[in-house]
């Protein structure tokens, strides 16, 4: 459960957070830490303007802008929970947005899926809109998380789900048709997945999405990894927007 901010009107940090490439090839735009100042715990960025800051410099920067502009909590645990929940939602201007890889994250109720999700808690979430998963073709593309799914209480798993479903949207918009071969091991797995049994293209896209989020996919080939990199690059471009 998200912790309530003492300054509930908080919309974003007063600092800039452009994306920079890490040594491992990934990209980051913000790092968050909690600091005890007075009788409160503040969440303060330790990466500003593309540069990592020491703890003392991070606090100094926050004080220069005014601590009242930063989220504050009564306990370290509350601050840490907030930082984990919102880390991936800080854009380049320091603002919080409820999007993931450029796609709005909407509630199951707004998507008309609350009843379905409640009856099917095993479904973690889905890409929605533009005709995806039975949605109206005219509905804008979005992402929906099933809050009745036990695993979606874990922020890391929720972030993985959002990335997986965003990848599905990206491939749909790209009209991406993977040309790699499905291995025998994967064919056996495909037979156990009702929605993909007779749809090779959808199954290939599912393989790519699962590879992207680090799921255990049987018999991944070099060609499949290359396809996943193509989609990863497009996702990264959308994340910067």
Rosetta blueprint (number, residue, H / E / L):
1 X L
2 X L
3 X L
4 X L
5 X L
6 X L
7 X L
8 X L
9 X L
10 X L
11 X L
12 X E
13 X L
14 X L
15 X L
16 X L
17 X L
18 X L
19 X L
20 X E
21 X E
22 X L
23 X L
24 X L
25 X L
26 X L
27 X E
28 X E
29 X L
30 X L
31 X L
32 X E
33 X E
34 X E
35 X E
36 X E
37 X E
38 X L
39 X L
40 X E
41 X E
42 X E
43 X E
44 X E
45 X E
46 X L
47 X E
48 X E
49 X L
50 X L
51 X E
52 X E
53 X L
54 X L
55 X H
56 X H
57 X H
58 X H
59 X H
60 X H
61 X H
62 X H
63 X H
64 X H
65 X H
66 X L
67 X H
68 X H
69 X H
70 X L
71 X L
72 X E
73 X E
74 X L
75 X L
76 X H
77 X H
78 X H
79 X H
80 X H
81 X H
82 X H
83 X H
84 X H
85 X H
86 X H
87 X H
88 X H
89 X H
90 X E
91 X L
92 X L
93 X L
94 X L
95 X E
96 X E
97 X L
98 X L
99 X E
100 X E
101 X L
102 X L
103 X E
104 X E
105 X E
106 X E
107 X L
108 X H
109 X H
110 X H
111 X H
112 X L
113 X L
114 X H
115 X H
116 X H
117 X H
118 X H
119 X H
120 X L
121 X L
122 X L
123 X L
124 X L
125 X E
126 X E
127 X E
128 X E
129 X E
130 X L
131 X L
132 X E
133 X L
134 X L
135 X L
136 X L
137 X L
138 X L
139 X L
140 X L
141 X L
142 X E
143 X E
144 X E
145 X E
146 X L
147 X L
148 X L
149 X L
150 X H
151 X H
152 X H
153 X H
154 X L
155 X H
156 X H
157 X H
158 X H
159 X H
160 X H
161 X H
162 X H
163 X H
164 X H
165 X H
166 X H
167 X H
168 X H
169 X H
170 X H
171 X H
172 X H
173 X H
174 X H
175 X L
176 X L
177 X L
178 X L
179 X L
180 X L
181 X L
182 X L
183 X L
184 X H
185 X H
186 X H
187 X H
188 X H
189 X H
190 X H
191 X L
192 X L
193 X L
194 X H
195 X H
196 X H
197 X L
198 X L
199 X L
200 X H
201 X H
202 X H
203 X H
204 X H
205 X H
206 X H
207 X H
208 X H
209 X H
210 X H
211 X H
212 X H
213 X L
214 X L
215 X L
216 X L
217 X L
218 X L
219 X L
220 X L
221 X L
222 X H
223 X H
224 X H
225 X H
226 X H
227 X H
228 X H
229 X H
230 X H
231 X H
232 X H
233 X H
234 X H
235 X H
236 X H
237 X H
238 X H
239 X H
240 X H
241 X L
